[in-house]
Amino acid sequence: MKELRTSQFRDPASICENFDNRLVNHFVQEFKSKFNKVISFNTRAICRLRTACKYAKR
């Protein structure tokens, strides 16, 4: 009998959340390279960036 892989039954919400996290991480790195500032410790900035990424995804 063939084994079922867990990757076949992924939750769509977790896929979207993973994409959001990757998008936020990309823009954190982009901000660091352009402006030479690290915003990953600023929770308000990350929250605003996450919200902007969700709007951009639409």
N, C-alpha and C positions, 0 to 999 in steps of 0.2 A: 504494500500500500504506500502511496506517495505521501511524503510528509508535507504538512502545510507550513508555509513560511509566514512569519509574522509580518513581513513586508507587504504581503498581499492584502492584509487587513488593516492598513494604516488609517488612522482617524484623519479626516480632512482638516479638522481644526488644528491638529498638531502640525500638519504640513504647512498651513498658513502661518502659524506661530513661528515655526522654524524659518520660514522665508522672511518674516518680519525681523527676527533676530539677526539673520545674515545681512539684511538690508541696513539695519541700524549699525551693525559692526562695520560695514563697508563705509558708511558716512562718517563714523567716528574716526576711522583711519584716514579718510579723505580730509577731514577737518584738521587732523594732526599734521598731515603732510603739507597742507596749504598754509595754515596759520601758526604752526608750531606750538599748539596748545593741546593739552589732554583734557577732554571733557568727559571721559568715562567715569570719573568720580563724582561728577555733578549730577545728582539725581533729577533735578528739575530740567536740566538740559537734555538728559536722556529721555525723559518723559515727553518733552516737547518734540524731540526728534522722532520718537516712536509714533506720536500722533501724526506728525507730518508725513511719515512713511506710509501710514495707513491711508491717509487721504490721497497720497500720490499713487497708491496701488489701485485705487478705484478707477 
